[in-house]
Structure formats: structure tokens, C-alpha cells
Amino acid sequence: MKSLSFRKDLVGVQEELLRFAYKLTTDREEANDLLQETSLKALDNEDKYTPDTNFKG
């Protein structure tokens, strides 16, 4: 259940992360690359996730 909750939270912030990445890079391709790298790092650290906490923080 922890994994499903984590993935749901991660998917839920993808659009916001992409907007933020675009603000940082001002390039769509770079923003998409940054989002992908960030998502992979989040998935690699899924074991540190605590459900029902501020996922963005």
C-alpha cells in the first residue's frame, strides 16, 4: 500500500514539477529532462517515503 500511495502522490505533483522545471530552464526539452531525472530520484528514494505527510515538502 505504501508504494501505491507514493506513486499516486508522485503522479499528483508531476504537472506542478514540470511548470517549476520550465521556470528554471525556460526550455521545454530541458524541463522534461529535469522532471524525468527528478522523478527517477524520487523513485530511487521511495523507501524513505512516509505516507500522509507533505509530499511536496
Biopython code that builds the backbone (N, CA, C, O; Angstrom):
import numpy as np
from Bio.PDB.StructureBuilder import StructureBuilder

atoms = [
    (1, "MET", "N", (0.820, -1.197, 0.000)),
    (1, "MET", "CA", (0.000, 0.000, 0.000)),
    (1, "MET", "C", (0.866, 1.264, 0.000)),
    (1, "MET", "O", (0.507, 2.271, -0.610)),
    (2, "LYS", "N", (1.993, 1.199, 0.680)),
    (2, "LYS", "CA", (2.894, 2.350, 0.737)),
    (2, "LYS", "C", (3.342, 2.744, -0.673)),
    (2, "LYS", "O", (3.386, 3.929, -1.003)),
    (3, "SER", "N", (3.672, 1.757, -1.496)),
    (3, "SER", "CA", (4.136, 2.024, -2.846)),
    (3, "SER", "C", (3.050, 2.683, -3.693)),
    (3, "SER", "O", (3.332, 3.608, -4.456)),
    (4, "LEU", "N", (1.824, 2.216, -3.562)),
    (4, "LEU", "CA", (0.721, 2.795, -4.323)),
    (4, "LEU", "C", (0.490, 4.244, -3.902)),
    (4, "LEU", "O", (0.270, 5.109, -4.749)),
    (5, "SER", "N", (0.539, 4.507, -2.619)),
    (5, "SER", "CA", (0.357, 5.860, -2.097)),
    (5, "SER", "C", (1.473, 6.777, -2.599)),
    (5, "SER", "O", (1.216, 7.915, -2.993)),
    (6, "PHE", "N", (2.693, 6.288, -2.583)),
    (6, "PHE", "CA", (3.835, 7.067, -3.060)),
    (6, "PHE", "C", (3.670, 7.427, -4.530)),
    (6, "PHE", "O", (3.825, 8.585, -4.916)),
    (7, "ARG", "N", (3.359, 6.443, -5.333)),
    (7, "ARG", "CA", (3.232, 6.677, -6.773)),
    (7, "ARG", "C", (2.070, 7.617, -7.093)),
    (7, "ARG", "O", (2.155, 8.435, -8.010)),
    (8, "LYS", "N", (0.992, 7.493, -6.333)),
    (8, "LYS", "CA", (-0.148, 8.391, -6.510)),
    (8, "LYS", "C", (0.264, 9.830, -6.182)),
    (8, "LYS", "O", (-0.083, 10.758, -6.912)),
    (9, "ASP", "N", (0.996, 10.012, -5.096)),
    (9, "ASP", "CA", (1.482, 11.346, -4.730)),
    (9, "ASP", "C", (2.448, 11.889, -5.782)),
    (9, "ASP", "O", (2.387, 13.067, -6.135)),
    (10, "LEU", "N", (3.330, 11.037, -6.278)),
    (10, "LEU", "CA", (4.307, 11.464, -7.282)),
    (10, "LEU", "C", (3.609, 11.896, -8.568)),
    (10, "LEU", "O", (3.941, 12.935, -9.139)),
    (11, "VAL", "N", (2.660, 11.115, -9.015)),
    (11, "VAL", "CA", (1.903, 11.476, -10.217)),
    (11, "VAL", "C", (1.141, 12.775, -9.986)),
    (11, "VAL", "O", (1.007, 13.595, -10.895)),
    (12, "GLY", "N", (0.648, 12.957, -8.779)),
    (12, "GLY", "CA", (-0.128, 14.147, -8.457)),
    (12, "GLY", "C", (0.644, 15.452, -8.520)),
    (12, "GLY", "O", (0.041, 16.515, -8.661)),
    (13, "VAL", "N", (1.962, 15.395, -8.420)),
    (13, "VAL", "CA", (2.771, 16.624, -8.456)),
    (13, "VAL", "C", (3.530, 16.802, -9.770)),
    (13, "VAL", "O", (4.279, 17.768, -9.916)),
    (14, "GLN", "N", (3.355, 15.901, -10.717)),
    (14, "GLN", "CA", (4.107, 15.964, -11.969)),
    (14, "GLN", "C", (3.882, 17.275, -12.728)),
    (14, "GLN", "O", (4.837, 17.890, -13.202)),
    (15, "GLU", "N", (2.641, 17.694, -12.839)),
    (15, "GLU", "CA", (2.349, 18.923, -13.582)),
    (15, "GLU", "C", (2.993, 20.135, -12.913)),
    (15, "GLU", "O", (3.565, 20.995, -13.582)),
    (16, "GLU", "N", (2.896, 20.190, -11.596)),
    (16, "GLU", "CA", (3.500, 21.301, -10.856)),
    (16, "GLU", "C", (5.027, 21.272, -10.976)),
    (16, "GLU", "O", (5.661, 22.317, -11.125)),
    (17, "LEU", "N", (5.605, 20.091, -10.911)),
    (17, "LEU", "CA", (7.057, 19.960, -11.064)),
    (17, "LEU", "C", (7.505, 20.384, -12.458)),
    (17, "LEU", "O", (8.543, 21.027, -12.614)),
    (18, "LEU", "N", (6.725, 20.023, -13.463)),
    (18, "LEU", "CA", (7.076, 20.408, -14.829)),
    (18, "LEU", "C", (7.040, 21.924, -14.995)),
    (18, "LEU", "O", (7.927, 22.502, -15.623)),
    (19, "ARG", "N", (6.027, 22.564, -14.440)),
    (19, "ARG", "CA", (5.964, 24.036, -14.507)),
    (19, "ARG", "C", (7.175, 24.661, -13.818)),
    (19, "ARG", "O", (7.770, 25.610, -14.329)),
    (20, "PHE", "N", (7.531, 24.120, -12.659)),
    (20, "PHE", "CA", (8.681, 24.647, -11.928)),
    (20, "PHE", "C", (9.973, 24.425, -12.719)),
    (20, "PHE", "O", (10.819, 25.317, -12.798)),
    (21, "ALA", "N", (10.120, 23.245, -13.299)),
    (21, "ALA", "CA", (11.311, 22.946, -14.097)),
    (21, "ALA", "C", (11.400, 23.884, -15.296)),
    (21, "ALA", "O", (12.490, 24.316, -15.671)),
    (22, "TYR", "N", (10.261, 24.197, -15.894)),
    (22, "TYR", "CA", (10.263, 25.117, -17.034)),
    (22, "TYR", "C", (10.675, 26.522, -16.604)),
    (22, "TYR", "O", (11.391, 27.214, -17.328)),
    (23, "LYS", "N", (10.223, 26.936, -15.432)),
    (23, "LYS", "CA", (10.634, 28.252, -14.919)),
    (23, "LYS", "C", (12.145, 28.303, -14.703)),
    (23, "LYS", "O", (12.774, 29.338, -14.918)),
    (24, "LEU", "N", (12.717, 27.186, -14.279)),
    (24, "LEU", "CA", (14.161, 27.141, -14.046)),
    (24, "LEU", "C", (14.959, 27.132, -15.344)),
    (24, "LEU", "O", (16.027, 27.739, -15.423)),
    (25, "THR", "N", (14.442, 26.446, -16.360)),
    (25, "THR", "CA", (15.219, 26.229, -17.575)),
    (25, "THR", "C", (14.790, 27.088, -18.763)),
    (25, "THR", "O", (15.598, 27.371, -19.647)),
    (26, "THR", "N", (13.536, 27.501, -18.789)),
    (26, "THR", "CA", (12.912, 28.204, -19.917)),
    (26, "THR", "C", (13.074, 27.449, -21.241)),
    (26, "THR", "O", (13.097, 28.057, -22.311)),
    (27, "ASP", "N", (13.183, 26.142, -21.160)),
    (27, "ASP", "CA", (13.304, 25.294, -22.340)),
    (27, "ASP", "C", (12.486, 24.026, -22.086)),
    (27, "ASP", "O", (12.710, 23.329, -21.096)),
    (28, "ARG", "N", (11.544, 23.731, -22.975)),
    (28, "ARG", "CA", (10.648, 22.589, -22.751)),
    (28, "ARG", "C", (11.387, 21.258, -22.661)),
    (28, "ARG", "O", (11.100, 20.452, -21.776)),
    (29, "GLU", "N", (12.322, 21.022, -23.555)),
    (29, "GLU", "CA", (13.063, 19.758, -23.537)),
    (29, "GLU", "C", (13.870, 19.604, -22.246)),
    (29, "GLU", "O", (13.871, 18.540, -21.628)),
    (30, "GLU", "N", (14.545, 20.660, -21.856)),
    (30, "GLU", "CA", (15.321, 20.616, -20.612)),
    (30, "GLU", "C", (14.406, 20.441, -19.409)),
    (30, "GLU", "O", (14.748, 19.731, -18.463)),
    (31, "ALA", "N", (13.253, 21.083, -19.441)),
    (31, "ALA", "CA", (12.293, 20.948, -18.343)),
    (31, "ALA", "C", (11.795, 19.508, -18.246)),
    (31, "ALA", "O", (11.678, 18.963, -17.148)),
    (32, "ASN", "N", (11.503, 18.896, -19.383)),
    (32, "ASN", "CA", (11.075, 17.495, -19.379)),
    (32, "ASN", "C", (12.185, 16.577, -18.882)),
    (32, "ASN", "O", (11.923, 15.639, -18.130)),
    (33, "ASP", "N", (13.414, 16.838, -19.294)),
    (33, "ASP", "CA", (14.550, 16.048, -18.812)),
    (33, "ASP", "C", (14.712, 16.191, -17.300)),
    (33, "ASP", "O", (14.939, 15.207, -16.596)),
    (34, "LEU", "N", (14.593, 17.411, -16.814)),
    (34, "LEU", "CA", (14.716, 17.668, -15.381)),
    (34, "LEU", "C", (13.606, 16.961, -14.605)),
    (34, "LEU", "O", (13.853, 16.392, -13.541)),
    (35, "LEU", "N", (12.397, 16.996, -15.133)),
    (35, "LEU", "CA", (11.280, 16.294, -14.497)),
    (35, "LEU", "C", (11.546, 14.795, -14.455)),
    (35, "LEU", "O", (11.290, 14.148, -13.439)),
    (36, "GLN", "N", (12.053, 14.242, -15.538)),
    (36, "GLN", "CA", (12.343, 12.811, -15.583)),
    (36, "GLN", "C", (13.432, 12.448, -14.569)),
    (36, "GLN", "O", (13.298, 11.463, -13.842)),
    (37, "GLU", "N", (14.487, 13.224, -14.518)),
    (37, "GLU", "CA", (15.567, 12.963, -13.562)),
    (37, "GLU", "C", (15.070, 13.068, -12.126)),
    (37, "GLU", "O", (15.428, 12.253, -11.275)),
    (38, "THR", "N", (14.247, 14.071, -11.864)),
    (38, "THR", "CA", (13.697, 14.267, -10.523)),
    (38, "THR", "C", (12.792, 13.108, -10.131)),
    (38, "THR", "O", (12.848, 12.622, -9.002)),
    (39, "SER", "N", (11.964, 12.670, -11.063)),
    (39, "SER", "CA", (11.053, 11.553, -10.795)),
    (39, "SER", "C", (11.832, 10.266, -10.529)),
    (39, "SER", "O", (11.469, 9.493, -9.643)),
    (40, "LEU", "N", (12.888, 10.038, -11.284)),
    (40, "LEU", "CA", (13.710, 8.842, -11.060)),
    (40, "LEU", "C", (14.386, 8.878, -9.693)),
    (40, "LEU", "O", (14.466, 7.855, -9.013)),
    (41, "LYS", "N", (14.870, 10.043, -9.290)),
    (41, "LYS", "CA", (15.481, 10.170, -7.961)),
    (41, "LYS", "C", (14.449, 9.919, -6.874)),
    (41, "LYS", "O", (14.743, 9.274, -5.868)),
    (42, "ALA", "N", (13.238, 10.431, -7.077)),
    (42, "ALA", "CA", (12.166, 10.193, -6.106)),
    (42, "ALA", "C", (11.866, 8.699, -6.014)),
    (42, "ALA", "O", (11.713, 8.167, -4.914)),
    (43, "LEU", "N", (11.782, 8.023, -7.148)),
    (43, "LEU", "CA", (11.510, 6.584, -7.151)),
    (43, "LEU", "C", (12.643, 5.804, -6.486)),
    (43, "LEU", "O", (12.393, 4.818, -5.793)),
    (44, "ASP", "N", (13.875, 6.235, -6.692)),
    (44, "ASP", "CA", (15.021, 5.580, -6.053)),
    (44, "ASP", "C", (14.987, 5.726, -4.534)),
    (44, "ASP", "O", (15.554, 4.902, -3.816)),
    (45, "ASN", "N", (14.328, 6.768, -4.049)),
    (45, "ASN", "CA", (14.269, 7.032, -2.607)),
    (45, "ASN", "C", (12.889, 6.749, -2.015)),
    (45, "ASN", "O", (12.544, 7.256, -0.948)),
    (46, "GLU", "N", (12.121, 5.948, -2.708)),
    (46, "GLU", "CA", (10.766, 5.622, -2.268)),
    (46, "GLU", "C", (10.745, 5.009, -0.868)),
    (46, "GLU", "O", (9.774, 5.188, -0.132)),
    (47, "ASP", "N", (11.785, 4.301, -0.500)),
    (47, "ASP", "CA", (11.835, 3.656, 0.819)),
    (47, "ASP", "C", (11.854, 4.672, 1.965)),
    (47, "ASP", "O", (11.575, 4.314, 3.109)),
    (48, "LYS", "N", (12.176, 5.921, 1.673)),
    (48, "LYS", "CA", (12.211, 6.967, 2.700)),
    (48, "LYS", "C", (10.867, 7.678, 2.848)),
    (48, "LYS", "O", (10.709, 8.550, 3.702)),
    (49, "TYR", "N", (9.913, 7.304, 2.020)),
    (49, "TYR", "CA", (8.594, 7.945, 1.994)),
    (49, "TYR", "C", (7.772, 7.565, 3.215)),
    (49, "TYR", "O", (7.726, 6.401, 3.615)),
    (50, "THR", "N", (7.122, 8.566, 3.799)),
    (50, "THR", "CA", (6.196, 8.348, 4.907)),
    (50, "THR", "C", (4.811, 8.791, 4.445)),
    (50, "THR", "O", (4.601, 9.974, 4.174)),
    (51, "PRO", "N", (3.861, 7.853, 4.352)),
    (51, "PRO", "CA", (2.514, 8.220, 3.899)),
    (51, "PRO", "C", (1.877, 9.285, 4.793)),
    (51, "PRO", "O", (2.226, 9.423, 5.965)),
    (52, "ASP", "N", (0.955, 10.019, 4.226)),
    (52, "ASP", "CA", (0.195, 11.057, 4.932)),
    (52, "ASP", "C", (1.068, 12.184, 5.469)),
    (52, "ASP", "O", (0.762, 12.776, 6.504)),
    (53, "THR", "N", (2.156, 12.479, 4.763)),
    (53, "THR", "CA", (2.994, 13.625, 5.107)),
    (53, "THR", "C", (2.982, 14.584, 3.917)),
    (53, "THR", "O", (2.423, 14.262, 2.868)),
    (54, "ASN", "N", (3.583, 15.739, 4.069)),
    (54, "ASN", "CA", (3.642, 16.723, 2.999)),
    (54, "ASN", "C", (4.596, 16.218, 1.921)),
    (54, "ASN", "O", (5.814, 16.314, 2.069)),
    (55, "PHE", "N", (4.042, 15.687, 0.849)),
    (55, "PHE", "CA", (4.859, 15.098, -0.214)),
    (55, "PHE", "C", (5.722, 16.143, -0.906)),
    (55, "PHE", "O", (6.839, 15.841, -1.326)),
    (56, "LYS", "N", (5.227, 17.352, -1.029)),
    (56, "LYS", "CA", (5.975, 18.413, -1.709)),
    (56, "LYS", "C", (7.116, 18.948, -0.858)),
    (56, "LYS", "O", (8.103, 19.455, -1.390)),
    (57, "GLY", "N", (6.988, 18.840, 0.438)),
    (57, "GLY", "CA", (7.960, 19.438, 1.350)),
    (57, "GLY", "C", (9.129, 18.613, 1.558)),
    (57, "GLY", "O", (10.030, 18.996, 2.305)),
]
sb = StructureBuilder()
sb.init_structure("model")
sb.init_model(0)
sb.init_chain("A")
sb.init_seg("    ")
for serial, (resi, resn, name, xyz) in enumerate(atoms, 1):
    if name == "N":
        sb.init_residue(resn, " ", resi, " ")
    sb.init_atom(name, np.array(xyz, "f"), 0.0, 1.0, " ", f" {name:<3s}", serial, name[0])
structure = sb.get_structure()
